[in-house]
Amino acid sequence: MPIALALILLSAAVHAIVNILTKRADDKYAMRLLIGVFSAIMVAPALFFVPLPQGRAIWFLIATAFVHSIYELLLVKSYESAAFSAVYPVARGTGPLFTALGAILLLHEHPPLIELLGIALVCGGVIAIGISHRATEGAKQGLLYALGTGVTIGLYTLIDASGVRSVAQPFTYVLWFFVAHGISVLITAPGIRGRAVVIEARRQWKLGVLLGVLSITTYGSAMLAYRFGATAQIATLRETSVLFGTALAMSFLGEHMTTRRWIAAVVIAAGAILLQAG
């Protein structure tokens, strides 16, 4: 568990940075396209040093590429609709709820009561931060997109947790995931937004390179953590990224924290402690 904990906290911190920079991008969908493509290019040389995915792993890769393409669209729509500190917590907070339910029903994992309480506290605190922004401009539509994003997070987490456990060498799945993801966004982004998204991507490519590196770090670390720890517990700990994201939103996006939001942040931290204690 110490390895999984270190990996998932690294993933959480870097994930918040990736999403803050995505929110600040002029064209957010173009930036998600760049992240997918550059991540795939960067890991490509390493593919020669790992076995090819076989059997069920191939189906998991196809499934996660499909779900991630939907996730990317819903995530961008939520960022385009409302404040980062309104939609990011709801998306990240509802994801582990769906993950926990799926882990129990589909993966036959049975978290102890203390972990279930920790999951409830983290998710509740995270969602509370988002809902506290419900009166801000575009919040209603943004929160609906964020909820849809949460559903896709739960789906791809279950798929990737199963996928990384289905191979003898975890880096086989991790590296091929980034290739599958890159191909999916390269097809879907221009198909949905047309030539304009490609033009914007060319203009923002330097930031795309940086976020590609960070994307490999954040989700690569998460998938490796799923290899070493329980799915629901690890997925929930990753959502402490909301604490990092809230701090960054205050510093770089000029967004503000109320007393209620600080209380929710403390609840998230308490939940993370219970998860680790479990």
C-alpha positions in Angstrom: 0.0 0.0 0.0 2.8 2.6 0.6 3.8 2.3 -3.0 0.2 2.7 -4.2 -0.3 5.7 -1.8 2.8 7.5 -3.0 1.8 6.9 -6.7 -1.7 8.1 -6.3 -0.8 11.2 -4.3 1.7 12.1 -7.1 -1.0 11.5 -9.6 -3.5 13.7 -7.7 -1.1 16.7 -7.4 -0.1 16.5 -11.1 -3.7 16.0 -12.2 -4.7 19.3 -10.6 -1.9 21.1 -12.5 -2.9 19.5 -15.8 -6.6 20.6 -15.4 -5.8 24.1 -14.2 -3.6 24.6 -17.3 -6.3 23.1 -19.5 -8.9 25.5 -18.0 -6.6 28.4 -18.8 -6.0 27.3 -22.4 -7.7 29.4 -25.2 -9.2 26.3 -26.8 -9.7 23.6 -24.2 -10.7 20.8 -26.6 -7.6 21.6 -28.7 -5.5 21.3 -25.6 -7.0 17.9 -24.7 -6.3 16.8 -28.3 -2.7 17.9 -27.9 -2.3 16.1 -24.6 -3.6 12.8 -26.1 -1.4 13.0 -29.2 1.8 14.1 -27.6 1.4 11.5 -24.8 1.1 8.8 -27.5 4.2 10.1 -29.3 6.3 10.3 -26.2 5.6 6.7 -25.0 5.9 5.2 -28.5 9.7 4.5 -28.3 9.1 2.5 -25.1 6.7 0.2 -26.8 9.6 -1.8 -28.2 10.7 -2.8 -24.7 7.4 -4.2 -23.4 5.3 -7.2 -24.6 2.3 -6.6 -26.8 -1.1 -6.6 -25.1 -3.0 -9.8 -25.7 -6.4 -11.3 -25.0 -8.6 -9.4 -22.6 -6.1 -6.5 -22.4 -6.8 -5.5 -26.0 -10.6 -5.3 -25.3 -9.9 -3.2 -22.2 -7.8 -0.8 -24.3 -10.5 -0.5 -26.9 -13.1 0.1 -24.2 -11.1 2.7 -22.3 -10.3 4.6 -25.5 -14.0 4.9 -26.3 -14.9 6.0 -22.8 -12.1 8.5 -22.7 -13.2 10.1 -25.9 -16.6 10.8 -24.3 -14.8 11.9 -21.1 -12.7 14.5 -22.9 -15.8 16.1 -24.6 -17.8 16.3 -21.3 -14.8 17.6 -19.4 -14.2 20.4 -21.9 -17.9 21.3 -22.0 -18.0 21.6 -18.2 -14.9 23.9 -18.2 -16.4 26.0 -21.0 -19.7 26.3 -19.0 -18.7 27.2 -15.5 -15.9 28.1 -13.0 -13.2 25.5 -12.6 -13.8 25.3 -8.8 -17.5 24.5 -9.4 -17.2 21.7 -12.0 -13.9 20.1 -11.2 -14.9 19.0 -7.7 -18.2 17.5 -8.8 -16.6 15.6 -11.7 -13.8 14.2 -9.4 -16.1 13.7 -6.5 -18.8 11.6 -8.2 -16.3 9.5 -10.1 -15.2 7.5 -7.1 -18.8 6.8 -6.1 -19.4 5.1 -9.4 -16.0 3.4 -9.1 -16.7 2.1 -5.6 -20.1 0.7 -6.7 -18.6 -1.0 -9.7 -15.7 -2.4 -7.7 -18.1 -4.0 -5.3 -20.5 -5.3 -7.9 -18.2 -6.1 -10.8 -14.7 -6.7 -9.4 -16.0 -8.3 -6.2 -13.9 -6.1 -3.9 -15.3 -5.7 -0.4 -13.9 -2.5 1.3 -14.1 -2.5 5.1 -16.5 -0.1 6.8 -13.8 2.4 7.7 -12.9 2.7 4.0 -16.5 3.1 2.9 -16.8 5.9 5.4 -13.6 7.5 4.0 -15.0 7.2 0.5 -18.2 8.9 1.6 -16.3 11.7 3.3 -14.0 12.4 0.4 -16.8 12.3 -2.2 -19.2 14.3 0.0 -16.6 17.0 0.7 -15.5 17.2 -3.0 -19.1 17.5 -4.2 -19.9 20.1 -1.5 -17.1 22.4 -2.9 -18.6 22.2 -6.4 -22.2 22.7 -5.3 -21.2 25.8 -3.2 -20.7 27.4 -6.6 -24.2 26.6 -7.9 -25.2 30.3 -8.0 -22.3 31.3 -10.3 -22.7 32.0 -14.0 -23.2 28.8 -16.1 -23.1 26.6 -13.0 -26.2 24.6 -13.6 -25.2 23.5 -17.1 -21.6 23.1 -16.0 -22.6 20.8 -13.1 -24.6 18.6 -15.4 -21.6 18.2 -17.7 -19.5 17.6 -14.6 -21.8 14.8 -13.4 -21.6 13.1 -16.8 -17.8 13.5 -16.6 -18.0 11.7 -13.2 -19.8 8.8 -14.8 -17.1 8.4 -17.4 -14.4 8.6 -14.7 -16.0 5.7 -12.8 -16.2 3.7 -16.0 -12.7 4.2 -17.2 -11.3 3.7 -13.7 -12.9 0.2 -13.5 -11.8 -0.6 -17.1 -8.2 0.5 -16.5 -7.9 -1.1 -13.1 -9.0 -4.4 -14.7 -6.8 -3.9 -17.7 -3.5 -3.2 -15.8 -4.2 -6.4 -13.7 -4.8 -8.5 -16.8 -1.2 -8.3 -18.1 1.9 -9.8 -16.7 3.9 -6.6 -17.2 1.9 -3.5 -16.1 3.8 -1.2 -18.3 2.4 -3.1 -21.3 -1.1 -1.8 -20.5 0.1 1.6 -19.3 2.1 2.5 -22.4 -0.5 1.1 -24.9 -3.2 3.0 -23.1 -1.6 6.3 -24.0 -1.4 5.2 -27.7 -5.0 4.0 -27.7 -6.1 7.3 -26.1 -4.1 9.4 -28.5 -5.6 7.7 -31.5 -9.1 8.1 -30.1 -8.9 11.8 -29.5 -7.1 12.3 -32.9 -10.2 10.8 -34.5 -13.0 12.3 -32.3 -11.8 15.8 -31.7 -11.6 16.9 -35.4 -14.8 14.9 -36.0 -16.7 16.9 -33.4 -15.1 20.3 -33.6 -13.9 20.3 -37.2 -10.8 21.9 -38.7 -10.9 24.7 -36.2 -9.7 22.5 -33.4 -6.6 21.4 -35.4 -5.8 25.1 -36.2 -6.0 26.0 -32.5 -3.9 22.9 -31.6 -1.1 24.1 -33.8 -1.1 27.5 -32.1 -0.9 26.0 -28.6 1.4 23.1 -29.2 4.2 24.2 -26.8 1.9 24.0 -23.8 0.6 20.7 -25.3 4.0 19.2 -25.0 4.3 20.1 -21.4 0.8 18.8 -20.5 1.6 15.6 -22.5 4.5 14.9 -20.1 2.4 15.7 -17.1 -0.5 13.6 -18.4 1.8 10.6 -18.6 2.9 11.2 -15.1 -0.5 11.6 -13.6 -2.4 8.8 -15.2 0.5 6.5 -15.6 1.0 6.8 -11.8 -2.7 6.1 -11.2 -2.7 3.0 -13.3 0.3 1.6 -11.6 -1.3 2.4 -8.2 -4.3 0.3 -9.3 -2.0 -2.6 -9.7 -0.9 -2.4 -6.1 -4.1 -1.3 -4.3 -7.9 -1.7 -4.0 -9.6 0.1 -6.8 -12.2 2.1 -4.8 -9.7 3.1 -2.2 -7.1 4.2 -4.6 -9.6 6.0 -6.9 -10.9 8.0 -4.0 -7.5 9.0 -2.8 -6.8 10.4 -6.2 -9.6 12.8 -5.8 -7.6 14.7 -3.2 -6.5 16.4 -6.4 -9.4 18.7 -5.7 -7.5 20.2 -2.7 -4.5 20.9 -4.9 -6.9 22.2 -7.7 -8.7 24.5 -5.3 -5.4 26.0 -4.1 -4.2 26.5 -7.6 -7.6 28.0 -8.7 -7.2 30.6 -5.9 -3.6 31.4 -6.9 -3.9 31.4 -10.7 -7.6 31.8 -11.6 -8.6 34.4 -9.0 -11.3 32.1 -7.6 -12.2 32.4 -3.9 -12.7 30.0 -0.9 -15.6 30.6 1.5 -15.8 29.2 5.1 -18.1 26.4 3.8 -15.6 25.4 1.2 -12.7 25.3 3.7 -14.9 23.0 5.9 -15.5 20.7 2.9 -11.7 20.7 2.3 -11.2 19.5 5.9 -13.8 16.8 5.4 -11.9 15.6 2.3 -8.7 15.4 4.2 -10.4 13.5 7.0 -11.8 11.0 4.5 -8.3 10.5 3.0 -6.9 9.8 6.5 -9.6 7.1 7.1 -8.9 5.6 3.7 -5.2 5.2 4.6 -6.1 3.9 8.1 -8.3 1.3 6.5 
